[in-house]
Amino acid sequence: QPQSQLGPEHRNTFLLACEAQELFDTGLTFKVKDWDLVGGDDPLGKVILGGDDLCDEVGELREYKIIPPKGTFKDAGTLTIRCRRATRADYESLRNKEKKSLFD
């Protein structure tokens, strides 16, 4: 699973290219970290979504409780995401934004 260093940004768009069976087999894990200007980013926890959770999504915002690392925070907050099946327009929009092909 690819990892990304995003910094304190939000409203990011990601296209996940995989077979539906892969999602059902492994699901998707989001590792959530804080963002520090100086020093390392500390893990806040993770959110694990099963394949059926992802495949049934139609683009509505959903909040998921972040599971903190053992022995740390009692409440690590929530991760808000919107999942849906990508369209051709999504691919074109990102390709134009990035000025390179997503299919290379």
Residue pairs with C-beta under 8 A, 6 or more apart in sequence:
1 28
1 29
3 31
4 14
6 12
7 35
8 35
13 90
13 94
15 86
15 90
15 91
15 94
15 102
16 28
20 51
20 55
22 51
23 51
23 54
23 55
24 50
24 51
24 52
24 55
25 51
26 51
27 48
27 49
27 50
27 51
27 53
27 54
28 48
28 49
28 54
29 46
29 47
29 48
29 49
30 46
30 47
30 48
30 49
30 79
30 81
31 43
31 46
32 43
32 44
32 45
32 46
32 47
32 66
32 76
32 79
33 41
33 42
33 43
33 44
34 41
34 42
34 44
35 41
36 42
43 69
44 66
44 68
44 73
44 76
44 77
45 66
45 67
45 68
45 69
45 72
45 73
45 76
46 66
46 67
47 64
47 65
47 66
47 67
47 79
48 67
49 64
49 83
54 83
57 82
57 83
57 84
58 84
59 82
59 83
59 84
60 82
61 80
61 81
61 82
62 80
62 81
62 82
62 83
63 78
63 79
63 80
64 78
64 79
64 80
64 81
65 76
65 78
66 76
66 77
66 78
66 79
67 76
68 74
68 75
68 76
91 102
94 102
95 101
95 102
